[in-house]
């Protein structure tokens, strides 16, 4: 079987970004049966959405390394009420203690757009007394748990995090169902 140069997986919640067996979580091996492909970047176990995989080491490094400034687009469902000042804090860069984030592009996601997402399994815990809303956050860094940490730092705990885009690829135009993958042209990233 010929392995495509680049594939994109719509990773479900709870799947760990490794192929070797894990005692608690399903792995990528349960979704991608191609030999010798590896994640180009990571997506936390409790995050969902687009994950790129390749067998090409140079391509993997180019995708994952921050110097190439590949934009990743996240939709974060956060707890609280909208506040332009906090949105501006996220956009300007947030001091997370171990580093200050680069400026981000941040905007609200309207309810009709967020309804396009698949249901999360298991669903998030909803509380009648606590409001929530969706933010779109576009960054080129992608350090460990960065978007979750950014949101928490400005007082908006992240309830659900979905990576909806990497470069020019996005989950909606790909029409990629949850847990499925497809081959893409690396040129489609930029």
C-alpha positions as CSV (number, residue, x, y, z in Angstrom):
1,X,0.0,0.0,0.0
2,X,1.3,3.4,-0.9
3,X,1.3,5.8,2.0
4,X,0.1,9.4,1.1
5,X,2.6,12.1,1.9
6,X,0.2,13.9,4.2
7,X,-3.0,12.8,5.8
8,X,-5.4,14.7,8.1
9,X,-7.4,13.0,10.8
10,X,-10.4,14.4,12.6
11,X,-9.3,13.2,16.0
12,X,-12.1,12.4,18.6
13,X,-12.0,13.5,22.2
14,X,-10.1,11.0,24.5
15,X,-7.7,9.7,21.8
16,X,-4.1,10.0,22.7
17,X,-1.7,11.2,20.0
18,X,0.5,8.0,19.8
19,X,0.3,4.7,18.0
20,X,1.7,2.5,20.7
21,X,-0.9,0.9,23.1
22,X,-2.0,3.0,26.1
23,X,-3.6,1.6,29.2
24,X,-6.3,4.2,29.5
25,X,-6.9,5.8,26.1
26,X,-7.6,4.7,22.6
27,X,-4.7,5.5,20.3
28,X,-4.2,6.8,16.7
29,X,-3.7,3.1,15.6
30,X,-7.5,2.6,16.1
31,X,-8.2,5.3,13.5
32,X,-5.2,5.2,11.1
33,X,-4.0,1.8,9.8
34,X,-1.2,3.2,7.6
35,X,2.4,2.1,8.4
36,X,5.1,4.5,9.4
37,X,3.1,7.7,9.7
38,X,3.5,10.0,12.7
39,X,1.8,13.1,14.0
40,X,3.1,16.4,12.8
41,X,2.4,18.2,16.0
42,X,0.2,17.1,18.8
43,X,-3.4,17.5,20.0
44,X,-4.1,16.9,23.7
45,X,-6.1,13.8,24.6
46,X,-9.0,16.0,25.8
47,X,-9.0,18.1,22.6
48,X,-10.6,17.2,19.3
49,X,-10.2,18.0,15.6
50,X,-7.6,18.2,12.9
51,X,-4.4,16.3,13.3
52,X,-1.8,16.0,10.5
53,X,0.2,12.8,10.0
54,X,3.0,12.1,7.7
55,X,5.9,9.6,7.0
56,X,8.0,12.4,5.6
57,X,10.4,13.6,8.4
58,X,11.2,16.9,6.7
59,X,7.5,17.7,6.2
60,X,6.8,16.7,9.8
61,X,9.4,19.2,11.0
62,X,8.2,22.0,8.8
63,X,4.6,21.6,10.0
64,X,5.4,21.3,13.7
65,X,8.2,23.9,14.0
66,X,7.0,27.4,15.1
67,X,9.5,29.2,12.8
68,X,7.3,28.3,9.8
69,X,4.3,30.1,11.4
70,X,1.7,27.6,10.3
71,X,-1.6,29.0,11.7
72,X,-3.7,26.7,13.7
73,X,-7.3,27.7,14.3
74,X,-9.1,26.5,17.5
75,X,-12.6,26.9,18.7
76,X,-12.7,27.0,22.5
77,X,-16.0,26.7,24.4
78,X,-15.3,28.7,27.5
79,X,-17.1,29.3,30.8
80,X,-18.2,32.8,31.6
81,X,-19.6,35.9,29.8
82,X,-18.1,37.6,26.8
83,X,-15.8,40.5,27.6
84,X,-14.0,42.7,25.0
85,X,-11.2,43.5,27.4
86,X,-10.4,39.8,27.9
87,X,-10.6,39.1,24.2
88,X,-8.1,41.9,23.7
89,X,-5.8,40.3,26.4
90,X,-5.8,37.1,24.5
91,X,-5.1,38.9,21.2
92,X,-2.2,40.9,22.7
93,X,-0.4,37.9,24.2
94,X,-0.8,36.4,27.7
95,X,2.0,35.9,30.3
96,X,1.7,32.2,31.2
97,X,4.6,32.3,33.7
98,X,6.9,30.1,31.6
99,X,6.4,32.2,28.5
100,X,4.4,35.0,27.0
101,X,2.2,34.0,24.1
102,X,2.6,35.6,20.7
103,X,-0.3,37.8,19.6
104,X,-3.3,35.8,18.5
105,X,-6.3,36.5,16.3
106,X,-9.4,36.1,18.5
107,X,-13.1,36.5,17.8
108,X,-16.4,35.2,19.0
109,X,-18.0,32.3,17.2
110,X,-21.7,32.7,16.7
111,X,-24.1,30.0,17.8
112,X,-25.1,28.9,14.3
113,X,-21.4,28.3,13.5
114,X,-20.7,26.4,16.7
115,X,-23.8,24.2,16.0
116,X,-21.9,22.9,12.9
117,X,-19.6,20.9,15.3
118,X,-20.3,17.3,16.0
119,X,-21.5,16.4,19.5
120,X,-18.7,15.5,21.9
121,X,-18.7,12.0,23.4
122,X,-19.0,12.2,26.4
123,X,-20.8,15.6,26.4
124,X,-19.4,18.4,28.4
125,X,-21.1,19.0,31.8
126,X,-23.6,21.8,31.3
127,X,-24.7,23.9,34.3
128,X,-27.9,26.0,34.2
129,X,-26.3,28.7,36.4
130,X,-23.1,29.1,34.4
131,X,-23.0,30.7,31.0
132,X,-20.6,29.7,28.2
133,X,-19.7,30.8,24.7
134,X,-17.3,30.0,21.9
135,X,-14.1,31.8,20.8
136,X,-12.1,31.3,17.7
137,X,-8.4,31.6,18.5
138,X,-5.7,31.5,15.7
139,X,-2.1,31.0,16.8
140,X,1.1,29.9,15.2
141,X,2.9,28.6,18.3
142,X,1.0,25.6,19.7
143,X,3.0,25.0,22.9
144,X,1.7,22.4,25.4
145,X,-1.9,23.1,26.3
146,X,-1.4,26.7,25.2
147,X,-5.0,27.6,24.2
148,X,-6.4,26.1,27.4
149,X,-3.9,27.9,29.5
150,X,-4.5,31.3,27.7
151,X,-8.2,31.1,28.3
152,X,-7.8,30.1,32.0
153,X,-5.3,32.9,32.5
154,X,-7.9,35.5,31.5
155,X,-10.6,33.8,33.6
156,X,-12.4,31.7,31.1
157,X,-12.0,28.0,31.9
158,X,-12.0,25.9,28.7
159,X,-14.9,23.4,28.6
160,X,-14.2,22.0,25.1
161,X,-11.4,22.6,22.6
162,X,-11.6,21.8,18.9
163,X,-8.8,22.4,16.3
164,X,-10.9,23.3,13.3
165,X,-8.1,24.4,11.0
166,X,-4.4,24.0,10.2
167,X,-3.0,26.4,7.6
168,X,-5.6,26.6,4.8
169,X,-7.1,23.2,5.7
170,X,-10.3,23.2,7.8
171,X,-12.6,20.6,9.0
172,X,-15.7,22.1,7.4
173,X,-14.5,22.4,3.8
174,X,-12.9,18.9,4.1
175,X,-16.2,17.6,5.3
176,X,-14.2,15.2,7.4
177,X,-16.3,13.1,9.8
178,X,-15.1,12.5,13.4
179,X,-12.6,9.6,13.6
180,X,-12.0,9.6,9.8
181,X,-8.9,10.6,7.8
182,X,-8.1,11.5,4.2
183,X,-5.0,12.2,2.2
184,X,-4.3,15.9,1.4
185,X,-1.8,17.7,-0.7
186,X,0.9,19.4,1.5
187,X,0.5,22.4,-0.8
188,X,-3.0,22.8,0.5
189,X,-1.6,23.9,3.9
190,X,-0.4,27.3,2.6
